[in-house]
């Protein structure tokens, strides 16, 4: 169980900055193309919510407040939100028209 927790923590350390970078670069690109209104798209809002969930999980994990089962449940909730973002919101998004 401890190995799984450590592996999950290492993947969060790797994934949160990548997600933050993708949100920043996507926002810059959308600002150049659309110039307004892209912040209200469901895909963008849900991506920011997922980023916040994973960031809070990582912060609390570093502060040694959320360990073991609590961290695992928050990680599962964040991953389910990520899947919802990809599977349910993506088809209705006006932001990603090429997909």
PyMOL commands that set and color helices and strands:
alter all, ss='L'
color gray80, all
select helices_A, chain A and resi 2-33+38-40+42-62+69-92
alter helices_A, ss='H'
color red, helices_A
deselect
rebuild
show_as cartoon
